Amino acid sequence: MNEQTPIEPSEELPETFYGKNYGRVPTGAPKHKIMSYEEMLEADPGEIPPAAGAPGNYRPKPRRVSYDRYYDPDIAKLEDEHIWAKYWLAAAREEDVPNVGDRITFDIRDKSYLIVRTSENQIKAFRNTCLHRGRALCDHKGSGKEIRCPFHAWTYDLDGKLIWIPSEEDFAVKASGSLGLSEVKCDSWGGHVFINADPDSPPLLDALGPLPELFKDFPLEDRYTVLWLQLKVRANWKTIQEIFQEGYHVIETHWDSMAIFGETETSYDCWKYNDYGHVSRLVTPTGVPSGYFYDRVTIKQVVDQYVRLYCNQEPDPSRGNDLTDGRTYLADIKRETLSREYGVQVPEGNNARLLDFVKFCMFPNFHPWWGEQWPISYRFIPMGLNPEETLMEIRLTAPVPPGGERPRSVEPIVLDFGEDCTGHPELAYTGHIVNQDAAHMEQLQRGMRSAAQDRSYSILANYQEQQITYWHETYDRVLGLDKRQQQDG
């Protein structure tokens, strides 16, 4: 790379996030290919981790995605029938209910479910409905040796069996009978609790597809929630979800990170493995600038800037003069930090686990990340019956110290519609990034509603937006929209 004087910044950039401001990419700027992500993995020491390097086995065909699915109440009802009632949904984390008797609710659209730890090694899920007059048994979170309705005190044991009816002699039913709460299927993977309201649904493994194998060297069950953000947004859940299914938006939305993270080198893969599941992945490398910054910043500048801002130390002047050494140097610092803060020993080897953004998508709305760079998960949950309101959830996890028990989850930080993340300094750079993305969510929704009737559909990139294309290919099939389009000509 040739070191050149950076262009003048187009606006002030807080140095607490990305430091030196290299400005936005000017219109018409050429994009260079620095090195493919596959080549970076090959140049890194050690074996390539499957989660970052295993190739997908499917490439979706280009398709139009109509805008009506983002706001039409009739399509939202099809989702109720074919998705929310039939697919495995990430409902909680196991550390949300660490003790026997702990319970938490999972609400989606007009339905509510109760997630209860019934024994040390078992978690069950029930419809959140009292058998008496239908009152929700739990409003959000609770604990106890029994489940008691707050309206008339009908009481159930932790397995959902009805055990007490006040004034029982006045009722035709008896607490000693076989009555109990309506149970739904419940299973766990990676510390995440999943539910499925369809008793005839395939097992959770069918929905997970390659994820258990790809996460084998980074077990999510050995982690716990240290930051939990819930953001209310006036936009459809798919509108918001799609922002995080491509790196193409970085050039304008996250322009202040382009000198550190190589979004133009992002790798995309999709897996087709059965008719039920859907999994895809994107990977963005660290320690390399965007291809649009090829002639503005050197690898040494990238490494030094990252060390100062993210590692809070002065960089070693002898390290980071080329891409391979720079990535290895950053990975070494991350490895030392994990050992010091959590007692976790990450062996030397490939740098991807410590540096790169490796995000998966499991149909319909669960997005687990692999690796220590940003160990989070996303959920996008429709709120109530308005198809244009969503609860976006981010969980940041940390490794459980060796020999320790998984701590209880922290309480969520709930941001109301339009609330700025910068009002919560504990969110740090996570809040900054979410703010950048949130600026587009409602505007995307508004723009799609405003589109001309003959141009009311997305134009998607063949490669960089293939996660979105593949997701909607699955969505159209599940909802029967492909057949409807064929009938309409």
Secondary structure in CASP SS format (residue, H / E / C, confidence):
PFRMAT SS
TARGET T0000
AUTHOR 0000-0000-0000
METHOD secondary structure of the structure
MODEL  1
M C 1.00
N C 1.00
E C 1.00
Q C 1.00
T C 1.00
P C 1.00
I C 1.00
E C 1.00
P C 1.00
S C 1.00
E C 1.00
E C 1.00
L C 1.00
P C 1.00
E C 1.00
T C 1.00
F C 1.00
Y C 1.00
G C 1.00
K C 1.00
N C 1.00
Y C 1.00
G C 1.00
R C 1.00
V C 1.00
P C 1.00
T C 1.00
G C 1.00
A C 1.00
P C 1.00
K C 1.00
H C 1.00
K C 1.00
I C 1.00
M C 1.00
S C 1.00
Y H 1.00
E H 1.00
E H 1.00
M H 1.00
L H 1.00
E H 1.00
A H 1.00
D C 1.00
P C 1.00
G C 1.00
E C 1.00
I C 1.00
P C 1.00
P H 1.00
A H 1.00
A H 1.00
G H 1.00
A C 1.00
P C 1.00
G C 1.00
N C 1.00
Y E 1.00
R C 1.00
P C 1.00
K C 1.00
P C 1.00
R C 1.00
R C 1.00
V E 1.00
S E 1.00
Y H 1.00
D H 1.00
R H 1.00
Y H 1.00
Y C 1.00
D C 1.00
P H 1.00
D H 1.00
I H 1.00
A H 1.00
K H 1.00
L H 1.00
E H 1.00
D H 1.00
E H 1.00
H H 1.00
I H 1.00
W H 1.00
A C 1.00
K C 1.00
Y C 1.00
W C 1.00
L E 1.00
A E 1.00
A E 1.00
A E 1.00
R E 1.00
E H 1.00
E H 1.00
D H 1.00
V C 1.00
P C 1.00
N C 1.00
V C 1.00
G C 1.00
D C 1.00
R E 1.00
I E 1.00
T E 1.00
F E 1.00
D E 1.00
I E 1.00
R E 1.00
D C 1.00
K E 1.00
S E 1.00
Y E 1.00
L E 1.00
I E 1.00
V E 1.00
R E 1.00
T E 1.00
S E 1.00
E C 1.00
N C 1.00
Q E 1.00
I E 1.00
K E 1.00
A E 1.00
F E 1.00
R E 1.00
N C 1.00
T C 1.00
C C 1.00
L C 1.00
H C 1.00
R C 1.00
G C 1.00
R C 1.00
A C 1.00
L C 1.00
C C 1.00
D C 1.00
H C 1.00
K E 1.00
G E 1.00
S C 1.00
G C 1.00
K C 1.00
E C 1.00
I E 1.00
R E 1.00
C C 1.00
P C 1.00
F C 1.00
H C 1.00
A C 1.00
W C 1.00
T E 1.00
Y E 1.00
D C 1.00
L C 1.00
D C 1.00
G C 1.00
K E 1.00
L E 1.00
I E 1.00
W E 1.00
I C 1.00
P C 1.00
S C 1.00
E H 1.00
E H 1.00
D H 1.00
F C 1.00
A C 1.00
V C 1.00
K C 1.00
A C 1.00
S C 1.00
G C 1.00
S C 1.00
L C 1.00
G E 1.00
L C 1.00
S C 1.00
E E 1.00
V E 1.00
K E 1.00
C E 1.00
D E 1.00
S E 1.00
W E 1.00
G C 1.00
G C 1.00
H E 1.00
V E 1.00
F E 1.00
I E 1.00
N E 1.00
A C 1.00
D C 1.00
P C 1.00
D C 1.00
S C 1.00
P C 1.00
P C 1.00
L H 1.00
L H 1.00
D H 1.00
A H 1.00
L H 1.00
G C 1.00
P C 1.00
L H 1.00
P H 1.00
E H 1.00
L H 1.00
F C 1.00
K C 1.00
D C 1.00
F C 1.00
P C 1.00
L H 1.00
E H 1.00
D H 1.00
R E 1.00
Y E 1.00
T E 1.00
V E 1.00
L E 1.00
W E 1.00
L E 1.00
Q E 1.00
L E 1.00
K E 1.00
V E 1.00
R C 1.00
A C 1.00
N C 1.00
W H 1.00
K H 1.00
T H 1.00
I H 1.00
Q H 1.00
E H 1.00
I H 1.00
F C 1.00
Q C 1.00
E C 1.00
G C 1.00
Y C 1.00
H C 1.00
V H 1.00
I H 1.00
E H 1.00
T H 1.00
H C 1.00
W H 1.00
D H 1.00
S H 1.00
M C 1.00
A C 1.00
I C 1.00
F E 1.00
G C 1.00
E H 1.00
T H 1.00
E H 1.00
T C 1.00
S E 1.00
Y E 1.00
D E 1.00
C E 1.00
W E 1.00
K C 1.00
Y C 1.00
N C 1.00
D C 1.00
Y C 1.00
G C 1.00
H C 1.00
V E 1.00
S E 1.00
R E 1.00
L E 1.00
V E 1.00
T E 1.00
P C 1.00
T E 1.00
G C 1.00
V C 1.00
P C 1.00
S C 1.00
G H 1.00
Y H 1.00
F H 1.00
Y C 1.00
D C 1.00
R C 1.00
V C 1.00
T C 1.00
I H 1.00
K H 1.00
Q H 1.00
V H 1.00
V H 1.00
D H 1.00
Q H 1.00
Y H 1.00
V H 1.00
R H 1.00
L H 1.00
Y H 1.00
C C 1.00
N C 1.00
Q C 1.00
E C 1.00
P C 1.00
D C 1.00
P C 1.00
S C 1.00
R C 1.00
G C 1.00
N C 1.00
D C 1.00
L H 1.00
T H 1.00
D H 1.00
G H 1.00
R H 1.00
T H 1.00
Y H 1.00
L H 1.00
A H 1.00
D H 1.00
I H 1.00
K H 1.00
R H 1.00
E H 1.00
T H 1.00
L H 1.00
S H 1.00
R H 1.00
E H 1.00
Y H 1.00
G C 1.00
V C 1.00
Q C 1.00
V C 1.00
P C 1.00
E C 1.00
G C 1.00
N C 1.00
N C 1.00
A H 1.00
R H 1.00
L H 1.00
L H 1.00
D C 1.00
F E 1.00
V E 1.00
K E 1.00
F E 1.00
C E 1.00
M E 1.00
F C 1.00
P C 1.00
N C 1.00
F E 1.00
H E 1.00
P E 1.00
W E 1.00
W E 1.00
G C 1.00
E C 1.00
Q C 1.00
W C 1.00
P C 1.00
I E 1.00
S E 1.00
Y E 1.00
R E 1.00
F E 1.00
I E 1.00
P E 1.00
M E 1.00
G C 1.00
L C 1.00
N C 1.00
P C 1.00
E C 1.00
E C 1.00
T E 1.00
L E 1.00
M E 1.00
E E 1.00
I E 1.00
R E 1.00
L E 1.00
T E 1.00
A E 1.00
P E 1.00
V C 1.00
P C 1.00
P C 1.00
G C 1.00
G C 1.00
E C 1.00
R C 1.00
P C 1.00
R C 1.00
S C 1.00
V C 1.00
E C 1.00
P C 1.00
I E 1.00
V E 1.00
L E 1.00
D C 1.00
F C 1.00
G C 1.00
E C 1.00
D C 1.00
C H 1.00
T H 1.00
G H 1.00
H C 1.00
P H 1.00
E H 1.00
L H 1.00
A H 1.00
Y H 1.00
T H 1.00
G H 1.00
H H 1.00
I H 1.00
V H 1.00
N H 1.00
Q H 1.00
D H 1.00
A H 1.00
A H 1.00
H H 1.00
M H 1.00
E H 1.00
Q H 1.00
L H 1.00
Q H 1.00
R H 1.00
G H 1.00
M H 1.00
R H 1.00
S C 1.00
A C 1.00
A C 1.00
Q H 1.00
D H 1.00
R H 1.00
S C 1.00
Y E 1.00
S E 1.00
I C 1.00
L C 1.00
A C 1.00
N C 1.00
Y C 1.00
Q C 1.00
E C 1.00
Q H 1.00
Q H 1.00
I H 1.00
T H 1.00
Y H 1.00
W H 1.00
H H 1.00
E H 1.00
T H 1.00
Y H 1.00
D H 1.00
R H 1.00
V H 1.00
L H 1.00
G C 1.00
L H 1.00
D H 1.00
K H 1.00
R H 1.00
Q H 1.00
Q H 1.00
Q H 1.00
D C 1.00
G C 1.00
END
